[in-house]
Amino acid sequence: MDISAFGVAGVAAITVLCYIVGVIVKATPFDNNKYIPIACGVAGLCLGLLALYTGMPDFPARDPITAAAIGAVSGLAATGFDQSVKQLKNK
């Protein structure tokens, strides 16, 4: 299996879109920071399924459960990335 079969660009795109969803949730006037990981995970899950069913080239999933898992993990990775940047700024 070569590295191009992993579809890194598609998974990275899902992570970026979920990061934007997190920024939008944070920008709302309500105190809802605890819901950001949930929103990112659900958005990633939906985007993973969308990528599967729209035929995204080189997407690493071939079944809905794997696509949902890849999407959800990518969404949660967006939250982790945001927190990593914040922690590095504080040091």
N, C-alpha and C positions, 0 to 999 in steps of 0.2 A: 504494500500500500504506500503510495507516494504522498508527499505533504499536500499536494494540490487537492486531494480528495477530502480534506478536512473542512474546506469552506470557511477559512478563517475570516475572510472579508464579510461574509454574510453574518457570522456570529458577532463580529465587531460592530457591524451596522446595527444589529439589535441592541447591543449594549449602549451605543451612542443614543439611539432613539429612546431607550428607557431612562438614560441619564436626563434627557430633555423632559421626559414625563415627571421625573423627580423634581426638577427645577420648577416646573409649572405647579406641582402640588405644593412645594415650599412657598411659592409666591402668592398663594391664596391668603386672604386675610385671616383665616382661622388658624388656631394653634393645632396643627395636624402633623407635626414632624414625625410622630410615631407611625403614621400611615404611609410614609414615603417608601419604605421597603416593600410594603404590601402592594402599593400602586406599581412600583417598578417590576416586581415579580409577576403580577397579573398581566401587565403590559407586555413583558417579555414572553410569557406563555402564549398570549394571543398572537404576537408577532412571529413566534416560532411556528405556530400552526398555520399562519398566513403564508409564511415562507415555504412550508411544505406543500400547501395546496395550490399556490400560484406557480410552483415549479422554479423556485429560485435556483440558479445554476450552482452546482457544487455545495449545496446545503447538506450537512452531514447526516441528516435524519432521513429515514425511509418509511417511518411509521409515525402515527400521531402521538403516541406516548413519548417516544424519543424526541420528537420535535418540540413537544410541550416542555419536556425536561430541559432541553438545551436552551429554549427561550427563557424559561423561568430562571435558570442559573445565570444566563446572560443579563437578565434584568437585575438580579441581586448583585451581580458583579459591578453594575453601575453604582449601586449604593456603596459597595465596598471601596470603589475607586474614589468616590466623593469623600468618604471618611478618611482614606489614606492621605489625600491631599490636605485635608484639614489638620490631621495629626502632624504632618510634616511641617506645616506652617507654624504650628504652636511650639516647635522645638527650636 
